[in-house]
Amino acid sequence: MVDIDNIKNVAIIGGGIMGSGIAQIALLTGYEKVTVIDLSSEILEKSRKLLQKRIEALESAEKCKEFFASNEMLKNLDFKKKLESFESVGIVANKVDTKTIMNRLYTETEISKGVKDADFVIEAVTEKLELKQGIFKQLGEFTPPQAILASNTSSMSITKIAKDSKRPEKVIGCHFHTFFPITGMLIEITPGEKSSEESLVIGHQIAQRFPCLAGKRFTVCLEKEFDGLIANRISLPVQIYFDWLVDYANNNGFTLEQLGVLQMAFQIADLVGIDTIYNIMEYFEKYVSPDFAPGKHMEKLIKSGRLGKKVGKGYYDWNEDGSIRNPLSIDENALKFLEKHLKEEIFLAIQFNEACRVLEAGVVKSYRLIDKVIFKGTFSPGPFKTGKNNYKEWTKLLYKLSEETGKSYLKPCEMMESGKFLTLR
């Protein structure tokens, strides 16, 4: 077994929002060398500047509050109580200054050069299977033989990602359930069919050391690989319904501008990236169910280049300061039209059904663990908290919903309908 104290060099593939976030916590953990790799020198320069700001923000409560308040994507996170009793994290808490930390950051545009001495690699590129497979093929060629190769995929099979790596036993999933890993507690470690126990244990130990502003890091190891892991898998079927609902409203004469009642869902989609969601839905359409096929309106957004906040336009048009240019207003007619379709129990039932599928597949053995994963990942109650008392009514609801939408995947699974989940506490 590798002693993780001997892991000195970490490389991150991808210099975008996610890659930069992972680089931040790697730097704060105290690794001697953290290398961010991206094809674009411009993206790497932006990443370096962003990391400088993020690490400086951890030097005091005042700086941290100021940084959160100035960031459109962070200011709505509920960290008020945490910031009131602010304590820095990682090596900043040990009085290591920002300059010293930033001197450990390296950037590179070529994978072969950036990973040549890496002990642990995390891939954090967009959710395209062929892209990830190509990257892991290179990682298999250019990393040292002892290196652990991790993917931050939120949706895809590690077995498929690792197939051309020539060392699938070294490949694992290490998914951070938030755009900003420093603020999120949950990390999911998932195996591929050939991942070694040693690789998984090392991945878990490394993940547990990553600092977190929200509290103690929570890392869960899946018993087996499962597309979407736990947290994302439970939420993804809601996108089936959401896409159907938007298309249904459009077909009944309501424009996007009238659907302001869906503004939070639209904002989240823009922040995640319309293309990212589209790629995930296409993957699930191919490997899980045809019902995950992206909706017609999402197809239009993709074809018109409206990929979300990162390009300045998605469901919304975005200003350079990160604010929405023309927020949607709530149209009363559209609100009445959608009222029966926006009941909270519909979304809870869909998520509960998928949580039962996670149990059914043997991904974990306890529904209490699933509830804990969801709470640590979203700070919201897990699906079984209310589902265990409502599953009979929700079973009927989902049969009706499946018939109305024409989406058979929304039908209740056997684990839910039978109530067998109750034996898996």
C-alpha positions as a Markdown table, in Angstrom:
| # | Residue | x | y | z |
|---|---|---|---|---|
| 1 | Met | 0.0 | 0.0 | 0.0 |
| 2 | Val | 1.3 | 3.4 | -1.0 |
| 3 | Asp | 1.9 | 5.8 | 2.0 |
| 4 | Ile | -0.2 | 8.9 | 1.0 |
| 5 | Asp | 2.4 | 11.0 | 2.9 |
| 6 | Asn | 4.7 | 10.2 | -0.1 |
| 7 | Ile | 2.2 | 11.8 | -2.5 |
| 8 | Lys | 3.8 | 15.1 | -3.2 |
| 9 | Asn | 2.6 | 16.2 | -6.7 |
| 10 | Val | -0.9 | 16.6 | -7.9 |
| 11 | Ala | -2.0 | 17.4 | -11.5 |
| 12 | Ile | -5.5 | 18.6 | -12.6 |
| 13 | Ile | -6.6 | 18.3 | -16.2 |
| 14 | Gly | -8.8 | 21.2 | -17.0 |
| 15 | Gly | -8.4 | 24.8 | -16.0 |
| 16 | Gly | -12.1 | 25.9 | -15.9 |
| 17 | Ile | -14.3 | 26.5 | -12.9 |
| 18 | Met | -14.2 | 22.9 | -11.6 |
| 19 | Gly | -10.5 | 22.4 | -12.3 |
| 20 | Ser | -9.6 | 25.6 | -10.6 |
| 21 | Gly | -11.7 | 24.7 | -7.6 |
| 22 | Ile | -9.9 | 21.3 | -7.3 |
| 23 | Ala | -6.5 | 23.1 | -7.7 |
| 24 | Gln | -7.4 | 25.4 | -4.8 |
| 25 | Ile | -8.0 | 22.6 | -2.3 |
| 26 | Ala | -5.0 | 20.7 | -3.6 |
| 27 | Leu | -2.8 | 23.8 | -2.9 |
| 28 | Leu | -4.5 | 24.3 | 0.5 |
| 29 | Thr | -3.8 | 20.6 | 1.4 |
| 30 | Gly | -0.1 | 21.5 | 1.2 |
| 31 | Tyr | 1.2 | 19.4 | -1.8 |
| 32 | Glu | 4.6 | 20.4 | -3.0 |
| 33 | Lys | 3.5 | 20.9 | -6.6 |
| 34 | Val | 0.1 | 21.4 | -8.1 |
| 35 | Thr | -0.1 | 21.5 | -11.9 |
| 36 | Val | -3.1 | 22.7 | -13.8 |
| 37 | Ile | -3.2 | 21.5 | -17.4 |
| 38 | Asp | -5.3 | 23.0 | -20.2 |
| 39 | Leu | -4.9 | 23.5 | -23.9 |
| 40 | Ser | -5.6 | 27.2 | -23.6 |
| 41 | Ser | -3.0 | 29.5 | -22.2 |
| 42 | Glu | -5.7 | 32.1 | -21.7 |
| 43 | Ile | -7.7 | 29.8 | -19.5 |
| 44 | Leu | -4.7 | 28.9 | -17.5 |
| 45 | Glu | -3.9 | 32.6 | -16.8 |
| 46 | Lys | -7.5 | 33.2 | -15.7 |
| 47 | Ser | -7.2 | 30.1 | -13.5 |
| 48 | Arg | -4.0 | 31.5 | -11.8 |
| 49 | Lys | -5.6 | 34.9 | -11.1 |
| 50 | Leu | -8.8 | 33.3 | -9.8 |
| 51 | Leu | -6.8 | 31.0 | -7.5 |
| 52 | Gln | -4.8 | 34.0 | -6.2 |
| 53 | Lys | -8.1 | 35.7 | -5.2 |
| 54 | Arg | -9.6 | 32.6 | -3.7 |
| 55 | Ile | -6.6 | 31.8 | -1.5 |
| 56 | Glu | -6.2 | 35.4 | -0.4 |
| 57 | Ala | -9.9 | 35.4 | 0.6 |
| 58 | Leu | -9.2 | 32.7 | 3.2 |
| 59 | Glu | -6.7 | 34.9 | 5.1 |
| 60 | Ser | -9.4 | 36.5 | 7.2 |
| 61 | Ala | -13.2 | 36.6 | 7.8 |
| 62 | Glu | -13.4 | 40.1 | 6.3 |
| 63 | Lys | -11.7 | 39.0 | 3.1 |
| 64 | Cys | -13.8 | 35.8 | 2.9 |
| 65 | Lys | -17.1 | 37.7 | 3.3 |
| 66 | Glu | -16.0 | 40.3 | 0.7 |
| 67 | Phe | -15.1 | 37.6 | -1.8 |
| 68 | Phe | -18.4 | 35.7 | -1.3 |
| 69 | Ala | -20.4 | 38.9 | -1.6 |
| 70 | Ser | -18.7 | 39.9 | -4.9 |
| 71 | Asn | -19.1 | 36.6 | -6.6 |
| 72 | Glu | -22.5 | 36.1 | -8.3 |
| 73 | Met | -22.3 | 32.3 | -8.1 |
| 74 | Leu | -21.2 | 32.3 | -4.4 |
| 75 | Lys | -23.1 | 35.1 | -2.8 |
| 76 | Asn | -26.4 | 33.1 | -2.5 |
| 77 | Leu | -24.8 | 30.1 | -0.7 |
| 78 | Asp | -25.9 | 29.9 | 2.9 |
| 79 | Phe | -22.5 | 30.5 | 4.6 |
| 80 | Lys | -23.6 | 33.4 | 6.8 |
| 81 | Lys | -23.4 | 31.4 | 10.1 |
| 82 | Lys | -20.2 | 29.8 | 9.0 |
| 83 | Leu | -18.6 | 33.1 | 8.2 |
| 84 | Glu | -19.7 | 34.6 | 11.5 |
| 85 | Ser | -17.5 | 32.1 | 13.2 |
| 86 | Phe | -14.9 | 32.1 | 10.5 |
| 87 | Glu | -11.9 | 29.8 | 10.7 |
| 88 | Ser | -9.5 | 29.4 | 7.8 |
| 89 | Val | -8.7 | 26.0 | 6.4 |
| 90 | Gly | -5.8 | 24.0 | 5.0 |
| 91 | Ile | -2.3 | 25.4 | 5.3 |
| 92 | Val | -3.6 | 29.0 | 5.3 |
| 93 | Ala | -4.9 | 28.2 | 8.8 |
| 94 | Asn | -1.3 | 27.3 | 9.7 |
| 95 | Lys | -0.2 | 30.8 | 8.6 |
| 96 | Val | 1.3 | 29.8 | 5.3 |
| 97 | Asp | 1.1 | 32.9 | 3.2 |
| 98 | Thr | -0.6 | 33.2 | -0.2 |
| 99 | Lys | 2.7 | 33.9 | -2.0 |
| 100 | Thr | 4.2 | 30.7 | -0.7 |
| 101 | Ile | 1.2 | 28.7 | -1.7 |
| 102 | Met | 1.0 | 30.2 | -5.2 |
| 103 | Asn | 4.7 | 29.4 | -5.8 |
| 104 | Arg | 3.6 | 25.7 | -5.7 |
| 105 | Leu | 1.2 | 26.2 | -8.6 |
| 106 | Tyr | 2.4 | 25.3 | -12.1 |
| 107 | Thr | 0.5 | 25.5 | -15.4 |
| 108 | Glu | 1.1 | 23.5 | -18.6 |
| 109 | Thr | -0.6 | 23.2 | -22.0 |
| 110 | Glu | 0.7 | 19.7 | -22.8 |
| 111 | Ile | -0.5 | 16.7 | -20.8 |
| 112 | Ser | 2.7 | 14.8 | -21.4 |
| 113 | Lys | 4.8 | 17.5 | -19.6 |
| 114 | Gly | 2.3 | 18.3 | -16.9 |
| 115 | Val | 1.8 | 14.8 | -15.6 |
| 116 | Lys | 5.3 | 13.3 | -16.0 |
| 117 | Asp | 6.0 | 13.4 | -12.2 |
| 118 | Ala | 2.4 | 13.4 | -10.9 |
| 119 | Asp | 1.5 | 11.1 | -8.0 |
| 120 | Phe | -2.2 | 11.8 | -8.3 |
| 121 | Val | -4.1 | 13.1 | -11.3 |
| 122 | Ile | -7.7 | 14.4 | -11.4 |
| 123 | Glu | -9.4 | 15.0 | -14.7 |
| 124 | Ala | -12.0 | 17.7 | -14.6 |
| 125 | Val | -13.0 | 18.4 | -18.2 |
| 126 | Thr | -16.5 | 18.6 | -19.8 |
| 127 | Glu | -18.7 | 15.5 | -19.7 |
| 128 | Lys | -17.9 | 14.0 | -23.1 |
| 129 | Leu | -16.9 | 10.3 | -23.0 |
| 130 | Glu | -14.7 | 10.3 | -26.0 |
| 131 | Leu | -12.8 | 13.4 | -24.7 |
| 132 | Lys | -12.2 | 11.7 | -21.3 |
| 133 | Gln | -11.2 | 8.4 | -22.9 |
| 134 | Gly | -8.6 | 10.3 | -25.0 |
| 135 | Ile | -7.2 | 12.0 | -21.9 |
| 136 | Phe | -6.9 | 8.8 | -20.0 |
| 137 | Lys | -5.1 | 7.1 | -22.9 |
| 138 | Gln | -2.5 | 9.8 | -22.6 |
| 139 | Leu | -2.4 | 9.5 | -18.8 |
| 140 | Gly | -1.7 | 5.8 | -19.2 |
| 141 | Glu | 1.3 | 6.7 | -21.4 |
| 142 | Phe | 2.8 | 9.7 | -19.6 |
| 143 | Thr | 2.3 | 9.3 | -15.9 |
| 144 | Pro | 4.6 | 7.4 | -13.5 |
| 145 | Pro | 3.5 | 3.8 | -13.0 |
| 146 | Gln | 2.5 | 4.4 | -9.4 |
| 147 | Ala | 0.2 | 7.4 | -10.2 |
| 148 | Ile | -3.5 | 7.2 | -9.3 |
| 149 | Leu | -5.7 | 8.5 | -12.1 |
| 150 | Ala | -9.0 | 9.9 | -11.1 |
| 151 | Ser | -11.9 | 11.4 | -13.0 |
| 152 | Asn | -14.2 | 14.0 | -11.6 |
| 153 | Thr | -17.0 | 12.7 | -13.8 |
| 154 | Ser | -20.5 | 13.3 | -12.4 |
| 155 | Ser | -22.2 | 10.8 | -14.7 |
| 156 | Met | -20.1 | 8.4 | -16.6 |
| 157 | Ser | -18.8 | 4.9 | -16.2 |
| 158 | Ile | -15.2 | 4.7 | -14.9 |
| 159 | Thr | -14.8 | 1.4 | -16.8 |
| 160 | Lys | -15.6 | 3.1 | -20.1 |
| 161 | Ile | -13.4 | 6.1 | -19.3 |
| 162 | Ala | -10.4 | 3.8 | -18.4 |
| 163 | Lys | -10.7 | 1.4 | -21.4 |
| 164 | Asp | -7.7 | 2.8 | -23.3 |
| 165 | Ser | -5.6 | 3.8 | -20.3 |
| 166 | Lys | -3.7 | 0.4 | -20.3 |
| 167 | Arg | -3.8 | 0.5 | -16.5 |
| 168 | Pro | -7.5 | 0.5 | -15.5 |
| 169 | Glu | -6.6 | -0.8 | -12.0 |
| 170 | Lys | -5.2 | 2.7 | -11.3 |
| 171 | Val | -8.3 | 4.5 | -12.5 |
| 172 | Ile | -11.0 | 5.6 | -10.1 |
| 173 | Gly | -13.8 | 8.2 | -9.9 |
| 174 | Cys | -13.4 | 11.1 | -7.5 |
| 175 | His | -16.4 | 13.4 | -7.8 |
| 176 | Phe | -16.7 | 16.7 | -6.0 |
| 177 | His | -20.4 | 17.5 | -5.6 |
| 178 | Thr | -20.2 | 21.3 | -6.1 |
| 179 | Phe | -18.7 | 23.9 | -8.5 |
| 180 | Phe | -16.6 | 25.1 | -5.6 |
| 181 | Pro | -15.0 | 22.2 | -3.8 |
| 182 | Ile | -13.8 | 24.4 | -0.9 |
| 183 | Thr | -17.5 | 25.0 | 0.0 |
| 184 | Gly | -18.9 | 21.5 | -0.5 |
| 185 | Met | -18.5 | 18.6 | 1.9 |
| 186 | Leu | -19.3 | 15.6 | -0.3 |
| 187 | Ile | -16.9 | 13.6 | -2.4 |
| 188 | Glu | -17.9 | 10.3 | -4.1 |
| 189 | Ile | -15.3 | 7.7 | -4.8 |
| 190 | Thr | -16.4 | 5.2 | -7.3 |
| 191 | Pro | -14.7 | 2.1 | -8.9 |
| 192 | Gly | -14.5 | 0.8 | -12.4 |
| 193 | Glu | -14.7 | -2.9 | -13.0 |
| 194 | Lys | -10.9 | -3.2 | -12.8 |
| 195 | Ser | -10.1 | -0.5 | -10.2 |
| 196 | Ser | -7.8 | -2.0 | -7.5 |
| 197 | Glu | -8.7 | -1.9 | -3.8 |
| 198 | Glu | -5.4 | 0.0 | -3.2 |
| 199 | Ser | -6.3 | 2.7 | -5.7 |
| 200 | Leu | -9.7 | 3.2 | -4.1 |
| 201 | Val | -8.3 | 3.3 | -0.6 |
| 202 | Ile | -5.7 | 5.9 | -1.6 |
| 203 | Gly | -8.3 | 8.0 | -3.4 |
| 204 | His | -10.5 | 7.9 | -0.3 |
| 205 | Gln | -7.6 | 8.9 | 2.0 |
| 206 | Ile | -6.6 | 11.8 | -0.3 |
| 207 | Ala | -10.2 | 13.0 | -0.6 |
| 208 | Gln | -10.6 | 13.1 | 3.2 |
| 209 | Arg | -7.5 | 15.4 | 3.5 |
| 210 | Phe | -8.9 | 18.0 | 1.2 |
| 211 | Pro | -10.0 | 21.1 | 3.3 |
| 212 | Cys | -13.6 | 22.3 | 3.3 |
| 213 | Leu | -15.1 | 25.6 | 4.6 |
| 214 | Ala | -18.5 | 24.0 | 5.3 |
| 215 | Gly | -17.1 | 21.5 | 7.9 |
| 216 | Lys | -15.6 | 18.1 | 8.0 |
| 217 | Arg | -15.2 | 16.5 | 4.6 |
| 218 | Phe | -17.6 | 13.6 | 3.9 |
| 219 | Thr | -16.3 | 11.0 | 1.5 |
| 220 | Val | -18.5 | 8.0 | 0.4 |
| 221 | Cys | -17.1 | 4.9 | -1.4 |
| 222 | Leu | -19.6 | 3.3 | -3.8 |
| 223 | Glu | -19.8 | -0.5 | -3.7 |
| 224 | Lys | -20.0 | -0.6 | -7.5 |
| 225 | Glu | -20.0 | 1.8 | -10.4 |
| 226 | Phe | -23.3 | 3.4 | -11.3 |
| 227 | Asp | -23.9 | 6.1 | -14.0 |
| 228 | Gly | -24.5 | 9.3 | -12.1 |
| 229 | Leu | -23.1 | 8.0 | -8.9 |
| 230 | Ile | -25.5 | 8.7 | -6.0 |
| 231 | Ala | -26.2 | 12.4 | -5.6 |
| 232 | Asn | -26.4 | 13.3 | -9.3 |
| 233 | Arg | -28.2 | 10.1 | -10.2 |
| 234 | Ile | -31.0 | 10.9 | -7.8 |
| 235 | Ser | -31.5 | 14.4 | -9.3 |
| 236 | Leu | -31.0 | 13.5 | -13.0 |
| 237 | Pro | -34.5 | 12.1 | -13.7 |
| 238 | Val | -36.0 | 15.4 | -12.7 |
| 239 | Gln | -34.4 | 16.8 | -15.9 |
| 240 | Ile | -36.5 | 14.3 | -17.9 |
| 241 | Tyr | -39.6 | 16.0 | -16.4 |
| 242 | Phe | -38.2 | 19.5 | -16.6 |
| 243 | Asp | -37.4 | 19.2 | -20.3 |
| 244 | Trp | -40.9 | 17.7 | -20.9 |
| 245 | Leu | -42.5 | 20.6 | -19.0 |
| 246 | Val | -40.7 | 23.3 | -20.9 |
| 247 | Asp | -41.5 | 21.7 | -24.2 |
| 248 | Tyr | -45.1 | 21.2 | -23.1 |
| 249 | Ala | -45.5 | 24.8 | -22.1 |
| 250 | Asn | -43.9 | 25.9 | -25.4 |
| 251 | Asn | -46.3 | 23.7 | -27.4 |
| 252 | Asn | -49.2 | 25.4 | -25.6 |
| 253 | Gly | -48.2 | 28.8 | -26.6 |
| 254 | Phe | -46.0 | 30.0 | -23.7 |
| 255 | Thr | -42.7 | 31.5 | -24.5 |
| 256 | Leu | -39.5 | 31.2 | -22.4 |
| 257 | Glu | -40.0 | 34.8 | -21.2 |
| 258 | Gln | -43.3 | 33.9 | -19.7 |
| 259 | Leu | -41.9 | 31.0 | -17.6 |
| 260 | Gly | -40.3 | 33.1 | -15.0 |
| 261 | Val | -41.6 | 30.8 | -12.4 |
| 262 | Leu | -38.9 | 28.3 | -13.5 |
| 263 | Gln | -36.2 | 31.0 | -13.0 |
| 264 | Met | -34.1 | 29.1 | -10.4 |
| 265 | Ala | -34.0 | 26.0 | -12.6 |
| 266 | Phe | -32.9 | 28.1 | -15.6 |
| 267 | Gln | -30.2 | 29.8 | -13.5 |
| 268 | Ile | -28.8 | 26.5 | -12.3 |
| 269 | Ala | -28.8 | 25.1 | -15.9 |
| 270 | Asp | -26.9 | 28.2 | -17.1 |
| 271 | Leu | -24.3 | 27.9 | -14.3 |
| 272 | Val | -23.7 | 24.2 | -14.9 |
| 273 | Gly | -23.6 | 24.7 | -18.7 |
| 274 | Ile | -26.3 | 23.8 | -21.1 |
| 275 | Asp | -23.8 | 21.8 | -23.1 |
| 276 | Thr | -22.8 | 19.9 | -20.0 |
| 277 | Ile | -26.4 | 19.0 | -19.2 |
| 278 | Tyr | -27.0 | 18.1 | -22.8 |
| 279 | Asn | -23.9 | 15.8 | -23.0 |
| 280 | Ile | -25.0 | 14.0 | -19.7 |
| 281 | Met | -28.6 | 13.6 | -21.0 |
| 282 | Glu | -27.3 | 12.2 | -24.3 |
| 283 | Tyr | -25.0 | 9.8 | -22.4 |
| 284 | Phe | -27.9 | 8.6 | -20.2 |
| 285 | Glu | -30.2 | 8.4 | -23.3 |
| 286 | Lys | -27.7 | 5.9 | -24.8 |
| 287 | Tyr | -26.7 | 3.9 | -21.7 |
| 288 | Val | -29.7 | 4.2 | -19.3 |
| 289 | Ser | -33.0 | 5.0 | -21.0 |
| 290 | Pro | -34.2 | 6.8 | -24.2 |
| 291 | Asp | -36.4 | 8.9 | -21.9 |
| 292 | Phe | -33.3 | 10.9 | -21.0 |
| 293 | Ala | -33.1 | 12.3 | -24.5 |
| 294 | Pro | -32.6 | 16.2 | -24.3 |
| 295 | Gly | -35.8 | 18.2 | -24.8 |
| 296 | Lys | -36.5 | 20.2 | -28.0 |
| 297 | His | -35.9 | 23.5 | -26.3 |
| 298 | Met | -32.6 | 22.4 | -25.0 |
| 299 | Glu | -31.7 | 21.3 | -28.6 |
| 300 | Lys | -32.5 | 24.8 | -29.8 |
| 301 | Leu | -30.3 | 26.4 | -27.2 |
| 302 | Ile | -27.4 | 24.1 | -28.2 |
| 303 | Lys | -27.8 | 24.8 | -31.9 |
| 304 | Ser | -27.9 | 28.6 | -31.3 |
| 305 | Gly | -24.7 | 28.5 | -29.2 |
| 306 | Arg | -26.5 | 29.4 | -26.0 |
| 307 | Leu | -24.4 | 27.2 | -23.7 |
| 308 | Gly | -24.9 | 29.1 | -20.5 |
| 309 | Lys | -23.2 | 31.7 | -18.3 |
| 310 | Lys | -19.7 | 30.8 | -19.5 |
| 311 | Val | -20.4 | 32.2 | -23.0 |
| 312 | Gly | -22.7 | 35.0 | -21.7 |
| 313 | Lys | -25.9 | 33.4 | -22.9 |
| 314 | Gly | -28.1 | 30.4 | -22.2 |
| 315 | Tyr | -31.6 | 30.5 | -20.9 |
| 316 | Tyr | -30.6 | 34.0 | -19.8 |
| 317 | Asp | -28.3 | 36.7 | -21.2 |
| 318 | Trp | -25.5 | 37.4 | -18.7 |
| 319 | Asn | -23.6 | 40.6 | -18.0 |
| 320 | Glu | -19.8 | 40.5 | -17.6 |
| 321 | Asp | -20.1 | 41.1 | -13.9 |
| 322 | Gly | -22.1 | 37.8 | -13.6 |
| 323 | Ser | -25.5 | 39.3 | -13.2 |
| 324 | Ile | -28.5 | 38.5 | -15.4 |
| 325 | Arg | -29.2 | 41.1 | -18.1 |
| 326 | Asn | -33.0 | 40.6 | -18.4 |
| 327 | Pro | -34.4 | 38.5 | -15.6 |
| 328 | Leu | -37.7 | 36.8 | -16.5 |
| 329 | Ser | -40.8 | 38.0 | -14.8 |
| 330 | Ile | -43.6 | 35.7 | -13.7 |
| 331 | Asp | -46.5 | 35.6 | -16.1 |
| 332 | Glu | -49.8 | 35.0 | -14.3 |
| 333 | Asn | -51.3 | 33.0 | -17.2 |
| 334 | Ala | -48.2 | 30.8 | -17.4 |
| 335 | Leu | -48.2 | 30.4 | -13.6 |
| 336 | Lys | -51.8 | 29.1 | -13.7 |
| 337 | Phe | -51.0 | 26.8 | -16.6 |
| 338 | Leu | -48.0 | 25.3 | -14.8 |
| 339 | Glu | -49.4 | 25.3 | -11.3 |
| 340 | Lys | -50.4 | 21.6 | -11.2 |
| 341 | His | -47.1 | 20.6 | -12.7 |
| 342 | Leu | -44.9 | 22.3 | -10.2 |
| 343 | Lys | -46.0 | 20.6 | -7.0 |
| 344 | Glu | -43.1 | 19.8 | -4.7 |
| 345 | Glu | -44.3 | 16.2 | -4.3 |
| 346 | Ile | -43.8 | 15.5 | -8.0 |
| 347 | Phe | -40.1 | 16.3 | -7.7 |
| 348 | Leu | -39.7 | 14.5 | -4.4 |
| 349 | Ala | -41.4 | 11.4 | -5.8 |
| 350 | Ile | -39.1 | 11.4 | -8.8 |
| 351 | Gln | -36.0 | 11.7 | -6.7 |
| 352 | Phe | -37.2 | 9.1 | -4.2 |
| 353 | Asn | -37.9 | 6.6 | -7.0 |
| 354 | Glu | -34.3 | 7.1 | -8.3 |
| 355 | Ala | -32.9 | 6.7 | -4.8 |
| 356 | Cys | -34.7 | 3.4 | -4.6 |
| 357 | Arg | -33.0 | 2.4 | -7.9 |
| 358 | Val | -29.6 | 3.2 | -6.3 |
| 359 | Leu | -30.5 | 0.7 | -3.5 |
| 360 | Glu | -31.9 | -1.8 | -6.0 |
| 361 | Ala | -28.6 | -1.7 | -8.0 |
| 362 | Gly | -26.5 | -2.4 | -4.9 |
| 363 | Val | -24.5 | 0.8 | -5.1 |
| 364 | Val | -24.8 | 1.1 | -1.3 |
| 365 | Lys | -26.5 | -1.1 | 1.2 |
| 366 | Ser | -28.3 | 1.4 | 3.4 |
| 367 | Tyr | -31.0 | 4.1 | 2.6 |
| 368 | Arg | -29.7 | 6.0 | 5.6 |
| 369 | Leu | -26.3 | 6.3 | 3.9 |
| 370 | Ile | -28.1 | 7.7 | 0.8 |
| 371 | Asp | -29.9 | 10.3 | 2.9 |
| 372 | Lys | -26.5 | 11.3 | 4.5 |
| 373 | Val | -25.0 | 11.6 | 1.0 |
| 374 | Ile | -27.8 | 13.9 | -0.1 |
| 375 | Phe | -27.6 | 16.0 | 3.0 |
| 376 | Lys | -23.8 | 16.4 | 2.9 |
| 377 | Gly | -24.0 | 17.2 | -0.8 |
| 378 | Thr | -27.0 | 19.6 | -0.9 |
| 379 | Phe | -27.6 | 20.5 | 2.8 |
| 380 | Ser | -31.2 | 19.3 | 2.2 |
| 381 | Pro | -33.0 | 16.3 | 3.7 |
| 382 | Gly | -32.4 | 13.0 | 2.0 |
| 383 | Pro | -35.2 | 11.4 | -0.1 |
| 384 | Phe | -36.0 | 8.7 | 2.4 |
| 385 | Lys | -36.8 | 11.1 | 5.2 |
| 386 | Thr | -40.2 | 11.9 | 3.7 |
| 387 | Gly | -40.4 | 9.1 | 1.1 |
| 388 | Lys | -40.6 | 6.2 | 3.6 |
| 389 | Asn | -43.9 | 7.6 | 4.8 |
| 390 | Asn | -45.3 | 8.6 | 1.4 |
| 391 | Tyr | -44.1 | 5.9 | -1.0 |
| 392 | Lys | -47.6 | 4.4 | -1.5 |
| 393 | Glu | -49.1 | 7.7 | -2.6 |
| 394 | Trp | -46.1 | 8.6 | -4.6 |
| 395 | Thr | -46.3 | 5.2 | -6.4 |
| 396 | Lys | -49.7 | 6.2 | -7.7 |
| 397 | Leu | -48.5 | 9.7 | -8.6 |
| 398 | Leu | -45.6 | 8.4 | -10.7 |
| 399 | Tyr | -47.8 | 6.0 | -12.6 |
| 400 | Lys | -50.0 | 8.9 | -13.6 |
| 401 | Leu | -47.0 | 11.1 | -14.3 |
| 402 | Ser | -45.5 | 8.5 | -16.6 |
| 403 | Glu | -48.7 | 8.1 | -18.5 |
| 404 | Glu | -49.1 | 11.9 | -18.9 |
| 405 | Thr | -45.6 | 12.6 | -20.0 |
| 406 | Gly | -45.1 | 9.4 | -22.0 |
| 407 | Lys | -41.9 | 8.8 | -20.1 |
| 408 | Ser | -41.8 | 5.1 | -18.9 |
| 409 | Tyr | -38.6 | 5.7 | -16.9 |
| 410 | Leu | -40.6 | 7.8 | -14.4 |
| 411 | Lys | -42.7 | 4.7 | -13.4 |
| 412 | Pro | -41.9 | 3.5 | -9.9 |
| 413 | Cys | -39.3 | 0.8 | -9.6 |
| 414 | Glu | -40.0 | -2.4 | -7.9 |
| 415 | Met | -37.9 | -1.4 | -4.8 |
| 416 | Met | -40.1 | 1.6 | -4.3 |
| 417 | Glu | -43.5 | 0.1 | -5.1 |
| 418 | Ser | -43.0 | -2.9 | -3.0 |
| 419 | Gly | -41.6 | -1.0 | 0.0 |
| 420 | Lys | -38.6 | -3.4 | 0.2 |
| 421 | Phe | -36.3 | -0.4 | 0.8 |
| 422 | Leu | -37.6 | -0.4 | 4.3 |
| 423 | Thr | -35.6 | -3.5 | 5.1 |
| 424 | Leu | -32.4 | -1.7 | 4.0 |
| 425 | Arg | -32.0 | 0.8 | 6.8 |
